[in-house]
Amino acid sequence: MSPARTERAVVWSLRGAALAAAAIVGLIVALLLVESIPAIRNLALRLVTDSGWYPAPAATDGSFRITPMVVGTLLITAGAVVIAAPLGLASALFCRFFAPPGVAAIYRRLVELLAGIPGVIYGFWGLVVLVPLISALRPPGASVLTAIVVLALMILPTVALLSESALRDVPQRHLQAAAALGLSRWGTIAGVALPAARSGIVTAVILATGRAIGETLAVVMVVGNIVQIPSSLLQPARALTGNIALEMGYASGDHRSALFFSGLILLVLVMLLTALAAWLRGDEHDHA
């Protein structure tokens, strides 16, 4: 086969793979929309105004207030990102600008190892270590705070590795020019490296946020899974992902549709984060 034909075959193969990926995403979106229609049609405002989440047959008509799970999801995610973002950025700065090359290489491998640990291991660690510690402070221990700490540890490697990659992409000539001007190490970081890598760092935080929103098993193991809007971080709650995992196995009718609607909410949140990341990258390129 000639090089030209080989190149065309590779191009069409890549186009086919991209089309297949887009089709799979489209089918997932279509499934969530179709399965959510009964909940939207039959429940509508009840998803917000009902007294609670009691979809079991024992309830007269069922109660499908989804607000506590939405609040729990956003609270846990925001808390985890608030902890993981600065720690991940500090880790990236240490690895890029402060650690000797040998130490940086070992440290990077350790962070990569953390990124590869399954979520169930983090959840198990939180269950046997964090829950008893927080329970000594205020029972029951399984709470929003526990979920925030476990989730922060899970997404921290994502922020650290992607932020370091963004910092490594800063042109070396910029750093050399800063050194020639007599800037200190911190002056170079604050005035040159961080502004140049801002888009990549923000994208790292957004991707980590998307992972935090979608995490299920680790959160289920440590958050307590009580459907309520917590008045403090030491109270239990339930996330949307956990609600789907715990109840989809026996759900039917409006209950099943409401769970699919929960999945649709999660998908919309992730799509908004992806759009925000794309917009920030485009805005960064416009100012470059």
C-alpha positions as CSV (number, residue, x, y, z in Angstrom):
1,M,0.0,0.0,0.0
2,S,1.3,3.4,-0.9
3,P,2.1,6.0,1.8
4,A,-0.8,8.2,0.5
5,R,-3.3,5.3,0.8
6,T,-1.9,4.5,4.2
7,E,-2.4,8.0,5.4
8,R,-5.9,8.1,4.1
9,A,-6.7,4.9,5.8
10,V,-5.4,6.2,9.1
11,V,-7.4,9.4,8.7
12,W,-10.6,7.6,8.0
13,S,-10.0,5.2,10.9
14,L,-9.5,8.2,13.3
15,R,-12.7,9.8,11.9
16,G,-14.6,6.6,12.4
17,A,-13.4,6.3,16.0
18,A,-14.3,9.9,16.7
19,L,-17.7,9.3,15.2
20,A,-18.3,6.2,17.2
21,A,-17.3,8.0,20.4
22,A,-19.7,10.9,19.6
23,A,-22.4,8.4,18.8
24,I,-22.0,6.6,22.2
25,V,-22.2,9.9,24.0
26,G,-25.3,10.8,22.0
27,L,-26.9,7.5,22.8
28,I,-26.2,8.0,26.5
29,V,-27.7,11.5,26.4
30,A,-30.8,10.2,24.5
31,L,-31.3,7.4,27.0
32,L,-31.2,9.8,30.0
33,L,-33.6,12.2,28.3
34,V,-36.1,9.5,27.3
35,E,-36.1,7.8,30.7
36,S,-36.4,11.2,32.4
37,I,-39.5,12.3,30.5
38,P,-42.0,10.5,32.9
39,A,-40.4,12.2,35.9
40,I,-40.5,15.6,34.2
41,R,-44.1,15.0,33.1
42,N,-45.6,13.4,36.2
43,L,-43.5,14.9,39.0
44,A,-42.4,18.3,37.6
45,L,-42.2,20.7,40.6
46,R,-42.7,17.9,43.1
47,L,-39.0,17.2,42.6
48,V,-38.4,20.4,44.5
49,T,-41.5,20.9,46.6
50,D,-42.2,17.4,48.0
51,S,-41.6,16.9,51.7
52,G,-38.8,14.4,51.2
53,W,-37.5,11.5,49.3
54,Y,-39.9,8.5,50.1
55,P,-40.4,6.7,46.8
56,A,-41.2,3.3,48.5
57,P,-44.7,1.8,47.9
58,A,-45.5,2.4,51.6
59,A,-45.9,6.1,50.8
60,T,-49.3,7.0,49.4
61,D,-48.2,8.6,46.2
62,G,-44.5,8.6,46.8
63,S,-42.4,11.7,47.6
64,F,-39.6,12.6,45.2
65,R,-37.8,15.7,46.6
66,I,-34.4,15.6,44.9
67,T,-33.1,18.9,46.3
68,P,-31.3,17.3,49.3
69,M,-29.2,15.1,47.0
70,V,-28.4,18.0,44.7
71,V,-27.3,20.1,47.7
72,G,-25.3,17.2,49.1
73,T,-23.5,16.7,45.8
74,L,-22.6,20.3,45.3
75,L,-21.5,20.7,49.0
76,I,-19.2,17.6,48.9
77,T,-17.8,18.6,45.5
78,A,-17.1,22.2,46.4
79,G,-15.5,21.2,49.7
80,A,-13.2,18.7,48.0
81,V,-12.1,21.1,45.3
82,V,-11.4,23.9,47.9
83,I,-9.0,21.5,49.7
84,A,-7.5,19.7,46.6
85,A,-6.9,22.7,44.3
86,P,-4.4,24.6,46.5
87,L,-2.7,21.4,47.7
88,G,-2.5,20.1,44.1
89,L,-1.1,23.4,42.9
90,A,1.5,23.5,45.7
91,S,2.5,19.9,44.8
92,A,3.0,20.9,41.2
93,L,5.1,24.0,42.1
94,F,7.2,21.9,44.5
95,C,7.8,19.3,41.8
96,R,8.6,21.8,39.1
97,F,10.6,24.6,40.8
98,F,11.8,23.4,44.2
99,A,12.6,19.7,44.3
100,P,15.9,18.3,43.0
101,P,15.4,16.3,39.8
102,G,15.7,12.9,41.5
103,V,13.3,13.8,44.3
104,A,10.9,15.3,41.8
105,A,10.9,12.1,39.8
106,I,10.2,9.9,42.8
107,Y,7.5,12.4,44.1
108,R,5.8,12.4,40.7
109,R,5.7,8.6,40.7
110,L,4.1,8.6,44.1
111,V,1.4,11.1,42.9
112,E,0.8,9.0,39.9
113,L,0.4,6.0,42.2
114,L,-2.2,7.9,44.2
115,A,-4.1,8.7,40.9
116,G,-4.3,5.0,40.1
117,I,-5.7,3.8,43.4
118,P,-9.3,2.6,43.0
119,G,-12.0,4.7,44.7
120,V,-13.1,1.8,46.9
121,I,-9.7,1.8,48.6
122,Y,-10.1,5.5,49.4
123,G,-13.6,4.7,50.7
124,F,-12.4,1.8,52.8
125,W,-9.6,4.0,54.3
126,G,-12.1,6.7,55.1
127,L,-14.5,4.2,56.7
128,V,-12.0,2.6,59.0
129,V,-9.8,5.6,59.8
130,L,-11.6,8.9,59.2
131,V,-15.1,7.9,60.4
132,P,-14.0,6.8,63.9
133,L,-11.8,10.0,64.2
134,I,-14.7,12.3,63.2
135,S,-17.1,10.2,65.3
136,A,-15.0,11.0,68.4
137,L,-15.6,14.7,67.6
138,R,-19.3,14.3,66.8
139,P,-21.2,11.1,66.0
140,P,-22.0,9.4,63.7
141,G,-18.7,10.1,61.9
142,A,-20.0,9.3,58.5
143,S,-20.7,12.8,57.3
144,V,-20.2,15.5,54.7
145,L,-16.8,16.3,56.1
146,T,-15.6,12.7,55.8
147,A,-16.7,12.6,52.2
148,I,-15.0,15.9,51.5
149,V,-11.7,14.7,52.9
150,V,-11.8,11.4,51.0
151,L,-12.9,13.0,47.8
152,A,-10.2,15.7,48.1
153,L,-7.5,13.0,48.4
154,M,-8.9,11.3,45.3
155,I,-8.9,14.3,43.1
156,L,-5.7,15.9,44.4
157,P,-3.4,13.8,42.1
158,T,-5.4,15.0,39.1
159,V,-4.9,18.7,40.0
160,A,-1.2,18.1,40.8
161,L,-0.3,16.1,37.7
162,L,-2.2,18.3,35.2
163,S,-1.0,21.5,36.9
164,E,2.6,20.3,36.7
165,S,2.2,19.5,33.0
166,A,0.9,23.0,32.4
167,L,3.8,24.5,34.3
168,R,6.3,22.4,32.3
169,D,4.7,23.8,29.1
170,V,5.7,27.4,30.1
171,P,8.4,28.4,27.5
172,Q,11.9,28.1,29.0
173,R,12.9,31.4,27.4
174,H,10.3,33.2,29.6
175,L,11.8,31.8,32.8
176,Q,15.3,32.6,31.5
177,A,14.2,36.2,30.8
178,A,12.8,36.5,34.3
179,A,16.1,35.2,35.8
180,A,18.0,37.7,33.6
181,L,15.9,40.5,35.0
182,G,16.9,39.5,38.5
183,L,13.5,38.2,39.6
184,S,13.5,35.9,42.6
185,R,12.2,32.3,42.4
186,W,8.9,33.4,43.9
187,G,8.8,36.4,41.7
188,T,9.3,34.2,38.6
189,I,6.6,31.9,39.7
190,A,4.0,34.6,40.5
191,G,4.9,36.9,37.7
192,V,5.7,34.5,34.8
193,A,5.0,30.8,35.4
194,L,1.5,31.0,37.0
195,P,0.1,33.5,34.5
196,A,1.4,31.5,31.6
197,A,0.1,28.3,32.9
198,R,-3.2,29.7,34.2
199,S,-5.4,28.1,31.5
200,G,-3.9,24.6,32.1
201,I,-4.2,25.0,35.9
202,V,-7.9,26.0,35.6
203,T,-8.6,23.1,33.3
204,A,-7.0,20.8,35.8
205,V,-9.2,22.0,38.6
206,I,-12.3,21.8,36.3
207,L,-11.5,18.2,35.3
208,A,-10.9,17.3,38.9
209,T,-14.3,18.8,39.8
210,G,-15.9,16.7,37.1
211,R,-14.4,13.6,38.6
212,A,-15.6,14.6,42.1
213,I,-19.1,15.1,40.9
214,G,-19.2,11.6,39.4
215,E,-17.5,9.7,42.2
216,T,-19.9,7.1,43.7
217,L,-18.5,4.2,45.8
218,A,-16.1,6.1,48.0
219,V,-18.7,8.7,48.8
220,V,-21.4,6.1,49.5
221,M,-19.1,4.4,52.0
222,V,-18.4,7.5,54.2
223,V,-21.2,10.1,53.7
224,G,-23.9,8.4,55.8
225,N,-26.5,8.3,53.0
226,I,-29.3,10.1,54.9
227,V,-31.5,12.2,52.7
228,Q,-31.4,15.6,54.2
229,I,-30.0,19.1,53.7
230,P,-27.1,19.1,56.2
231,S,-26.9,22.1,58.5
232,S,-23.2,21.4,59.3
233,L,-20.3,19.5,57.7
234,L,-20.5,16.9,60.5
235,Q,-24.0,15.7,59.5
236,P,-24.7,12.9,57.1
237,A,-26.0,13.5,53.6
238,R,-26.6,11.7,50.3
239,A,-25.2,12.5,46.9
240,L,-27.0,12.1,43.6
241,T,-24.5,9.3,42.5
242,G,-25.0,7.4,45.7
243,N,-28.8,7.7,45.4
244,I,-28.7,6.2,42.0
245,A,-26.4,3.4,43.0
246,L,-28.4,2.5,46.2
247,E,-31.9,2.5,44.6
248,M,-31.7,1.7,40.9
249,G,-31.6,-2.0,41.6
250,Y,-35.2,-2.1,42.8
251,A,-36.7,1.1,41.4
252,S,-39.7,1.2,39.0
253,G,-42.2,3.6,37.5
254,D,-41.7,7.2,38.6
255,H,-39.1,6.2,41.1
256,R,-36.9,4.8,38.3
257,S,-37.5,7.8,36.1
258,A,-36.6,10.2,38.9
259,L,-33.3,8.3,39.3
260,F,-32.6,8.7,35.6
261,F,-33.4,12.4,36.0
262,S,-30.7,12.5,38.7
263,G,-28.3,11.1,36.2
264,L,-29.4,13.8,33.7
265,I,-28.6,16.5,36.3
266,L,-25.1,15.0,36.8
267,L,-24.6,14.9,33.0
268,V,-25.6,18.6,32.7
269,L,-23.2,19.6,35.5
270,V,-20.3,17.8,33.8
271,M,-21.2,19.3,30.4
272,L,-21.3,22.8,31.9
273,L,-17.8,22.2,33.4
274,T,-16.5,21.0,30.1
275,A,-17.9,24.0,28.3
276,L,-16.4,26.3,30.9
277,A,-13.0,24.6,30.4
278,A,-13.3,25.1,26.6
279,W,-14.3,28.7,27.0
280,L,-11.4,29.4,29.3
281,R,-9.0,27.8,26.9
282,G,-10.4,29.9,24.1
283,D,-10.3,33.1,26.1
284,E,-6.7,32.4,27.0
285,H,-5.8,31.9,23.4
286,D,-7.6,35.2,22.5
287,H,-5.4,37.0,24.9
288,A,-2.2,35.3,23.9
